[in-house]
């Protein structure tokens, strides 16, 4: 089997790379990430430069290639979308819909929700903040206490969410709340979609270890800010309910699996493999050439092979989606292998670079403006976000090997 691109696909990849080189400027990226004078302002989102960039991407026919035309897509093939998505993801721009919440809405939403949300999520006009974690409900998400109580044709929501990283810039909330407190823990939970400017929502910043100095662009989990979000008598209409009432746990689990498919998630775990190989080829540490060190070469080869396993797992997941098949354990297995590989890569790079690996952005002598130092600080987060690897291992054994619970 040939896992490479054919000539037409390779031509598309080169076309996208040329477009990015011409149109994705430093000013565009700073506007997208809310950075002024090297500081994050908290005003992430779509300004005039980013809006113009997405208009040009749309003119190329590259937005939502594999999505149905009725929802703003191109009715194209999944691999072409992957190629476009991968190249843009390398510069921190999402164009494929992966990680946006759109796949969940496509699978569980009403016709009205699909018509409204999917085209706008694909184009980047709107974005979702994900309200899952709570102060007492992290990896054990089923213990969440945020309540939604029905009042006529509305739901009244009260509670607190933690680590809602996009809440200060997102346009809409994707919120998981308990709607039947008497049901078993994994039942009685529902998901709601509603605007972030709905009265009763308060967003407060939680500054991360990456905030001072701000991590260089491209750092995985390098955001300077996350949030805690409070909901006090927030009223949303019945139409805000995503999927069936009290079935939010299953809708949410399906959504997390679908949102892991694609280049963005894949690159979270393997970008540093590519970066360090390129850096070692072209640079030295003083008089020391890492490229000529047998131990370094052996470790880089080992990491590169592991990265290709990540790629093949992603391709398998895309094939499952492409053929309308059902995930059982595949997404969970990918969520174990890829993040742990990313941690191994971050640790190995720090060993290769020695003391230079501790120099943060702005430090004299920092390599790649401190990229690898900041990467090491954020790498371990990947084993927790979107489901801890321990929970994912449990899902692999139960769904993939039919082991009994417990």
PLY file of the C-alpha trace (Angstrom):
ply
format ascii 1.0
element vertex 406
property float x
property float y
property float z
element edge 405
property int vertex1
property int vertex2
end_header
0.00 0.00 0.00
1.29 3.47 -0.93
0.73 5.97 1.87
2.17 8.89 -0.11
0.33 11.55 -2.09
-0.36 11.11 -5.80
0.75 13.81 -8.24
-2.54 15.72 -8.04
-2.52 15.71 -4.25
1.12 16.75 -4.09
0.35 19.64 -6.46
-2.44 20.74 -4.10
-0.08 20.60 -1.14
2.51 22.77 -2.91
-0.19 25.22 -3.99
-1.35 25.60 -0.40
2.23 26.07 0.86
2.81 28.82 -1.72
-0.44 30.53 -0.72
0.55 30.46 2.95
3.99 31.88 2.20
2.39 34.80 0.36
-0.66 35.58 2.49
-0.08 34.39 6.08
2.03 37.23 7.41
3.27 37.92 10.92
0.64 40.70 11.22
-2.14 38.25 10.35
-0.98 35.74 12.95
-0.58 38.40 15.64
-4.11 39.65 14.98
-5.47 36.11 15.12
-3.81 35.37 18.46
-4.46 38.79 19.96
-0.81 39.77 20.28
0.41 43.37 20.33
4.03 44.31 20.99
4.77 40.72 21.95
2.02 40.60 24.60
-1.27 38.71 24.49
-4.11 41.20 24.85
-6.97 38.74 25.30
-8.65 40.06 22.14
-8.25 36.87 20.15
-10.54 36.48 17.20
-11.32 37.82 13.77
-10.10 41.25 12.82
-9.88 42.75 9.33
-6.64 40.97 8.37
-7.91 37.54 9.44
-11.28 38.13 7.77
-9.54 39.00 4.53
-7.34 35.92 4.77
-10.36 33.63 5.20
-12.06 35.32 2.25
-9.04 34.48 0.10
-8.96 30.89 1.41
-12.64 30.59 0.52
-11.98 31.94 -2.97
-9.55 29.04 -3.43
-12.30 26.56 -2.51
-10.35 25.28 0.48
-12.82 25.86 3.32
-14.53 22.66 4.44
-13.52 20.67 1.37
-15.13 17.41 2.49
-18.24 19.00 3.99
-21.57 18.99 2.08
-22.16 22.03 -0.13
-25.43 22.73 1.63
-23.40 23.53 4.75
-20.75 25.65 3.06
-18.42 22.84 2.01
-17.17 21.57 -1.32
-18.42 17.94 -1.38
-14.79 16.93 -1.86
-12.73 14.03 -0.58
-11.41 13.76 2.97
-7.74 13.40 1.99
-7.73 16.67 0.04
-9.17 18.39 3.09
-6.51 16.76 5.22
-3.75 18.11 2.96
-5.11 21.66 3.15
-5.82 21.37 6.86
-2.32 20.08 7.61
-0.47 22.89 5.87
-2.57 25.61 7.49
-2.36 23.91 10.88
1.42 24.20 10.69
1.02 27.97 10.98
-1.76 27.77 13.56
-4.82 28.27 11.35
-7.78 25.89 11.36
-9.64 25.48 8.06
-10.93 21.91 8.16
-13.54 21.97 10.91
-11.65 19.51 13.12
-11.68 20.55 16.78
-14.38 23.15 16.10
-17.40 21.19 17.33
-18.87 21.05 13.82
-18.59 17.24 13.50
-20.69 16.80 16.66
-23.35 19.19 15.43
-23.40 17.40 12.09
-23.95 14.06 13.85
-26.40 15.10 16.58
-27.82 18.52 15.71
-31.23 19.51 14.39
-31.56 20.77 10.82
-31.75 24.33 12.15
-28.57 23.87 14.21
-26.72 22.41 11.23
-27.85 25.21 8.94
-26.74 27.89 11.38
-23.61 26.54 13.01
-21.76 24.39 10.49
-21.18 26.96 7.69
-20.10 29.54 10.25
-17.79 27.15 12.11
-16.17 26.07 8.85
-15.61 29.67 7.76
-14.42 30.72 11.20
-17.18 33.30 11.57
-18.11 31.78 14.92
-16.17 29.69 17.43
-17.15 27.57 20.42
-15.88 27.60 23.99
-16.16 24.11 25.47
-17.65 24.00 28.95
-16.79 20.57 30.33
-14.41 20.67 33.32
-15.54 21.92 36.72
-13.62 22.51 39.98
-14.59 19.05 41.25
-15.03 17.35 37.84
-11.91 17.02 35.73
-10.92 13.59 34.47
-14.04 12.32 36.27
-16.31 14.47 34.13
-19.41 12.42 34.96
-19.43 14.03 38.41
-20.18 17.49 36.99
-22.65 19.61 38.98
-23.54 22.50 36.65
-27.36 22.36 36.55
-29.87 23.10 33.82
-33.50 23.22 34.97
-36.41 23.40 32.54
-38.71 26.40 32.94
-41.45 26.39 30.32
-39.80 26.65 26.90
-36.45 27.63 28.42
-33.62 26.11 30.42
-32.11 27.96 33.39
-28.42 27.15 33.89
-26.37 27.67 37.06
-22.83 26.53 37.80
-19.12 27.01 37.19
-16.77 25.75 34.48
-12.98 25.65 34.65
-10.32 25.88 31.93
-12.72 27.27 29.33
-9.75 28.44 27.30
-11.63 30.16 24.49
-14.38 31.71 26.57
-12.95 35.25 26.38
-12.93 35.22 22.57
-15.49 32.60 21.48
-18.86 33.62 20.12
-20.80 30.62 21.49
-20.76 28.19 24.39
-20.84 24.38 24.01
-21.90 23.51 27.55
-22.41 20.20 29.32
-24.82 20.39 32.24
-26.77 18.02 34.47
-30.47 17.97 33.57
-31.60 15.00 35.70
-29.84 14.87 39.10
-31.62 11.61 40.01
-30.31 9.66 37.01
-27.11 7.54 37.08
-23.95 9.65 36.72
-23.42 9.06 33.00
-27.06 9.76 32.28
-29.04 12.85 33.10
-26.47 15.09 31.33
-27.30 17.31 28.34
-25.37 19.61 25.98
-26.42 23.15 25.08
-25.29 25.58 22.39
-25.88 29.30 22.96
-24.19 32.71 22.49
-21.47 33.77 24.93
-23.13 37.17 25.35
-26.22 35.57 26.92
-26.97 37.44 30.18
-25.64 35.79 33.33
-22.27 34.61 32.01
-19.08 35.89 33.68
-15.63 34.98 32.35
-12.56 35.48 34.53
-8.97 34.92 33.36
-6.65 32.24 34.69
-3.12 33.09 33.56
-0.94 30.12 32.70
2.75 29.34 33.12
3.13 30.42 29.48
2.04 34.00 30.14
5.33 35.55 31.27
7.05 35.49 28.92
4.40 34.72 26.33
5.22 31.49 24.49
6.38 31.86 20.88
3.80 31.23 18.13
3.37 27.56 17.35
3.97 26.31 20.89
1.67 23.40 21.64
-0.49 24.34 24.63
1.32 27.65 24.77
-1.67 29.87 25.42
-1.09 32.53 28.03
-4.64 32.47 29.30
-7.40 30.07 30.17
-10.56 30.96 32.12
-13.05 30.11 34.77
-16.63 30.77 33.71
-19.60 31.36 35.97
-23.24 30.91 34.93
-25.90 32.55 37.06
-29.53 32.06 36.02
-28.54 31.86 32.37
-31.68 31.37 30.30
-31.48 29.57 26.96
-34.28 28.36 24.67
-35.23 24.73 24.14
-33.65 25.00 20.69
-30.24 25.33 22.38
-30.31 21.63 23.32
-27.88 19.56 21.20
-29.05 15.98 20.77
-31.55 14.28 23.05
-32.24 15.49 26.57
-30.21 13.54 29.17
-28.00 11.95 26.48
-25.27 14.57 26.55
-22.61 12.22 27.89
-22.85 10.07 24.78
-23.12 13.02 22.41
-20.08 14.59 24.08
-18.02 11.40 23.92
-18.87 10.97 20.25
-17.98 14.59 19.58
-14.58 14.36 21.27
-13.77 11.31 19.15
-14.84 13.01 15.91
-12.97 16.21 16.75
-9.73 14.24 17.22
-9.75 13.24 13.54
-7.59 15.39 11.32
-4.33 17.20 10.88
-4.69 19.66 13.75
-4.71 16.96 16.41
-2.01 14.99 14.63
0.33 17.98 14.45
-0.08 18.76 18.15
1.98 15.65 18.83
4.47 15.61 15.93
5.35 19.20 14.98
8.34 19.27 17.29
9.72 16.11 15.66
9.84 17.96 12.36
11.16 21.16 13.93
14.07 19.54 15.77
15.14 17.49 12.75
15.28 20.65 10.65
17.09 22.58 13.38
19.70 19.86 13.91
20.38 19.70 10.18
21.07 23.42 9.93
22.56 24.44 13.29
25.20 23.65 15.88
25.52 24.13 19.63
28.71 26.15 19.66
31.31 23.81 18.15
29.10 20.73 18.66
27.24 19.28 15.69
24.25 17.31 16.94
23.71 15.98 13.44
26.98 14.04 13.75
26.23 12.65 17.22
25.25 8.95 16.89
23.10 9.05 20.03
21.18 12.08 18.77
20.72 10.57 15.32
19.45 7.31 16.82
16.95 9.12 19.09
15.70 11.31 16.24
15.14 8.24 14.08
13.24 6.56 16.91
11.02 9.60 17.42
10.43 9.95 13.69
9.21 6.37 13.46
6.85 6.98 16.38
5.56 10.10 14.60
4.74 8.03 11.52
2.68 5.74 13.75
0.73 8.85 14.80
0.18 9.67 11.13
-1.04 6.16 10.28
-3.46 6.19 13.21
-4.84 9.52 11.96
-5.20 8.11 8.44
-7.06 5.12 9.86
-9.44 7.41 11.73
-10.07 9.45 8.58
-10.81 6.26 6.66
-13.39 5.26 9.29
-15.11 8.64 8.97
-14.86 8.58 5.17
-16.65 5.22 5.04
-19.32 6.25 7.59
-18.17 3.58 9.99
-18.37 3.82 13.79
-15.51 4.50 16.15
-15.07 1.89 18.83
-11.59 2.18 20.34
-9.60 3.84 17.54
-9.96 7.44 18.66
-9.08 6.51 22.24
-6.00 4.57 21.11
-4.83 7.56 19.10
-5.39 9.79 22.14
-3.05 7.54 24.16
-0.24 7.12 21.66
0.03 10.62 20.21
0.14 12.73 23.43
2.58 10.37 25.12
4.76 10.53 22.03
4.66 14.33 22.23
5.86 14.20 25.84
8.70 11.82 24.92
9.74 14.15 22.11
9.75 17.23 24.37
11.87 15.41 26.98
14.30 14.03 24.37
14.80 17.47 22.81
15.56 18.96 26.22
18.24 16.29 26.72
19.75 17.00 23.29
19.90 20.76 23.82
21.07 20.61 27.42
21.05 23.97 29.25
19.77 25.75 26.12
16.50 23.86 26.55
15.75 25.94 29.68
15.97 29.34 27.97
12.53 30.89 27.55
11.43 33.42 24.98
13.49 36.58 25.07
16.44 34.99 26.87
19.89 35.54 25.41
20.88 32.42 23.48
17.36 30.95 23.42
16.97 28.46 20.57
14.10 29.20 18.17
13.08 32.05 20.49
12.59 29.60 23.36
10.20 27.32 21.47
11.54 24.07 22.94
11.64 25.39 26.50
8.02 26.53 26.30
7.08 23.28 24.58
8.46 21.28 27.50
6.31 23.28 29.93
3.15 22.58 27.92
3.78 19.04 26.71
2.37 17.19 29.71
-0.96 18.98 29.33
-1.64 16.90 26.22
-2.09 13.77 28.36
-5.03 15.40 30.17
-6.83 17.64 27.66
-9.88 16.15 25.94
-9.70 13.06 28.14
-6.76 11.76 30.14
-4.68 8.94 28.69
-5.60 6.78 31.70
-9.30 7.12 30.88
-8.55 6.49 27.20
-6.70 3.26 28.08
-9.78 2.10 29.94
-11.92 2.80 26.88
-9.52 0.90 24.61
-9.69 -2.20 26.82
-13.47 -2.11 27.17
-14.45 -1.11 23.62
-11.58 -2.68 21.71
-11.06 -5.86 23.71
-14.47 -6.21 25.41
-12.97 -6.25 28.90
-15.52 -5.85 31.71
-15.81 -2.51 33.49
-13.56 -2.37 36.57
0 1
1 2
2 3
3 4
4 5
5 6
6 7
7 8
8 9
9 10
10 11
11 12
12 13
13 14
14 15
15 16
16 17
17 18
18 19
19 20
20 21
21 22
22 23
23 24
24 25
25 26
26 27
27 28
28 29
29 30
30 31
31 32
32 33
33 34
34 35
35 36
36 37
37 38
38 39
39 40
40 41
41 42
42 43
43 44
44 45
45 46
46 47
47 48
48 49
49 50
50 51
51 52
52 53
53 54
54 55
55 56
56 57
57 58
58 59
59 60
60 61
61 62
62 63
63 64
64 65
65 66
66 67
67 68
68 69
69 70
70 71
71 72
72 73
73 74
74 75
75 76
76 77
77 78
78 79
79 80
80 81
81 82
82 83
83 84
84 85
85 86
86 87
87 88
88 89
89 90
90 91
91 92
92 93
93 94
94 95
95 96
96 97
97 98
98 99
99 100
100 101
101 102
102 103
103 104
104 105
105 106
106 107
107 108
108 109
109 110
110 111
111 112
112 113
113 114
114 115
115 116
116 117
117 118
118 119
119 120
120 121
121 122
122 123
123 124
124 125
125 126
126 127
127 128
128 129
129 130
130 131
131 132
132 133
133 134
134 135
135 136
136 137
137 138
138 139
139 140
140 141
141 142
142 143
143 144
144 145
145 146
146 147
147 148
148 149
149 150
150 151
151 152
152 153
153 154
154 155
155 156
156 157
157 158
158 159
159 160
160 161
161 162
162 163
163 164
164 165
165 166
166 167
167 168
168 169
169 170
170 171
171 172
172 173
173 174
174 175
175 176
176 177
177 178
178 179
179 180
180 181
181 182
182 183
183 184
184 185
185 186
186 187
187 188
188 189
189 190
190 191
191 192
192 193
193 194
194 195
195 196
196 197
197 198
198 199
199 200
200 201
201 202
202 203
203 204
204 205
205 206
206 207
207 208
208 209
209 210
210 211
211 212
212 213
213 214
214 215
215 216
216 217
217 218
218 219
219 220
220 221
221 222
222 223
223 224
224 225
225 226
226 227
227 228
228 229
229 230
230 231
231 232
232 233
233 234
234 235
235 236
236 237
237 238
238 239
239 240
240 241
241 242
242 243
243 244
244 245
245 246
246 247
247 248
248 249
249 250
250 251
251 252
252 253
253 254
254 255
255 256
256 257
257 258
258 259
259 260
260 261
261 262
262 263
263 264
264 265
265 266
266 267
267 268
268 269
269 270
270 271
271 272
272 273
273 274
274 275
275 276
276 277
277 278
278 279
279 280
280 281
281 282
282 283
283 284
284 285
285 286
286 287
287 288
288 289
289 290
290 291
291 292
292 293
293 294
294 295
295 296
296 297
297 298
298 299
299 300
300 301
301 302
302 303
303 304
304 305
305 306
306 307
307 308
308 309
309 310
310 311
311 312
312 313
313 314
314 315
315 316
316 317
317 318
318 319
319 320
320 321
321 322
322 323
323 324
324 325
325 326
326 327
327 328
328 329
329 330
330 331
331 332
332 333
333 334
334 335
335 336
336 337
337 338
338 339
339 340
340 341
341 342
342 343
343 344
344 345
345 346
346 347
347 348
348 349
349 350
350 351
351 352
352 353
353 354
354 355
355 356
356 357
357 358
358 359
359 360
360 361
361 362
362 363
363 364
364 365
365 366
366 367
367 368
368 369
369 370
370 371
371 372
372 373
373 374
374 375
375 376
376 377
377 378
378 379
379 380
380 381
381 382
382 383
383 384
384 385
385 386
386 387
387 388
388 389
389 390
390 391
391 392
392 393
393 394
394 395
395 396
396 397
397 398
398 399
399 400
400 401
401 402
402 403
403 404
404 405
